[in-house]
Amino acid sequence: MQHKVSISIITYNEEKVIEKCLEKLYWADEIVVIDSGSTDNTVAICEKYKAKVIYHKFENFGLQKQFALNQTKNDWVLSLDADEVLSEELIGEIKTLDFSKANGFLIPRTHVFLNKIFHYGAESKRPILRLFNKQYGKFTEAKVHEVIEVTGAIGSLKNEMLHYTVFDISTAINKQIKYALLSGELLFEKNKKPSTLKTVFKFKFDFIRYYILQRNFLNGYHGFVWSMFSAFCGFLKYAKLKDLHQNKS
């Protein structure tokens, strides 16, 4: 491989998924895991795979991922979530990659919901920036939906990684509520104004967008459930925004 690559991951009670992720990181020069106080077997599993585990109190996603990035020793870093799993084809592509072509690379990411791989829709092979040179890139400080910002050229890889979001309905509900409420708080902090009409009609329009326009109906029952959850998440985000404005002192 042209350059050594560090892996950075943030974790909190990820024992159901983290081993899938770590099993595909045998090629990496370094694995850094920033844990925010897991009470399950997450830390033990990470140590089993020779990861460097560091405790750091969680403030928000952007700050936590930037802290993880700062702990890595190599310039080139692949930032992963605990529920993201590289394909062997992607590993081979990274190992033969010409890193001089760009300062960061987009990786196609495919959604896996309730163990169903989504072969259709916007979440199938959606490009996401995850492999980059940290001398030219950093995370935004967003509470949620943080992104990597890179200066200079950005390339694209061909092979995918799988995103194992949730394995059961209860986890899906809790996760959607958590992200929706955080997103609503973020909008409030940006001084976004609530709209009653948008709050009332957003669920219906978002469901049509996810299920019909983005073709998630082709993913069968799982596509329907995911579209419903995603539409509800959008509604809840704006309901939270309206609630914060109504109750501010």
Summary of the structure (lengths in Angstrom):
residues: 249
radius of gyration: 18.7
end to end distance: 56.8
largest distance: 57.1
contacts: 803
relative contact order: 0.13
helix: 42%
strand: 24%
